Amino acid sequence: MRRMIAGAVLAASLCGCSQIDALAPVGGAGIADMRYAVNEVLLEKGVDILVAPVCAGEALELRCTGETMTQETITATSTSEDESTFELVVGTEVLYSGDVQSVLERNGTVGAS
């Protein structure tokens, strides 16, 4: 009986392990909001993602990069000092250029700010 309980506790403690990989890296609200918005646009456009975009920097230096299943580069770049707008390019095609908040709102995503 003790082994069954120990096994159940171990299984329950490991259930969330795969979810940990999906957590956003620690950073400011701007970087988190842009990351959420980039992922939302990629999903909207049906982009098959091999490497999810990872974001770094701040203000006009904020940039997210990843890769599609067809080895095209995913690049999102902040286009404003306050990190409220961005441009998302996959390969050479601009998929989105505009406001971060409008992407979050239309998809019902709650951003970090």
N, C-alpha and C positions, 0 to 999 in steps of 0.2 A: 504494500500500500504506500509506504514511504517513497519507493522508487517511482510510482505512478505520480505522486504529488510533485516530487522533484522534477520529473520529466515535464509535467504540465507547466510548472513555474518556468523552467528553462525555455520551453516552446513559446510561452507568452512573452518572455523577456526578449526573444529574438524576432518577434513578429514585426516590429517597427524598423529593423535594420535596413531593409531595402529602401524605406522611406527617407532615411537619413541622407542618402546620396542626393536627393532632390531638393534639400534645403538650400536656400540662397546663402551665399557667403555674407558674413557680417560686414556692414557698410552703412552709409547714410541712406536716408529715405529716397533721394534722387537716384542712386544707383540701383536700389531695389525696385523702385517703380519702373525704371527703364527696362530692367531685366524682365519684369512681368509683362510689360507692354511688348517687348521684342518677341517673347515667347507666344503671346496672344496673336500677334500678326502672323507669325510663322504657322501657327495652327490654322488660322483663318484661311491662309493661302494654300494650305495643304502641303507645306514643305516637309519632306521626309528628312529628319534630323539624325545625323550620325553622332555629332558632338554638340551638345547643347551650348549655346553662347555663354561665355564667362565674361563678366564685366569687371573693369578696373578703371581707376582714374576719377577725376571730378571736373565739373564745369565743362569747358570745351574740350578737355582731354579725356572725358568719359567715353569709353569704347567697349563694345562687346564683340567677341569673335567666337565663331563656331564653324561647323562643317556639315554639309548635307550628305545624304547617302550617296550622291553622285560626285562627291569630292569637290563640290563648289564651296567657296568660302562664304560664310555668313558674317557680315560686318554691320554693326549698328554704331552710329556715332552721334553724340550729343551735338545739337546745332545751336544751343543757347547756353549762356553762362549759368542760368538757374536750373539747367538740366530738365526743362519743361518740354523741349522738342527734340526730335531725333530723326535720323534718316537710316533706313534699313535696306541694305543691298545684299542680294544673293547672287554670287558670280558677278555679272555686270549689270544685272537688272535691279532697278530701284523698286522695292516692294511697297515701301511706305515712306512718306516724309511728312511729318506733322507733329501734333500735340500728343504727349504721353498720356495725359489725363483722359482725353477723349477715347483712347483705346481702352483704358481701364474701365471707364464708365460704360461704354457700349457692350463690354463683355461681362459686366457685373463683377469685375475683379476689385477687391479692396487692396489698394496700394499701401505702402508703408508710411506715407505722409499723412 
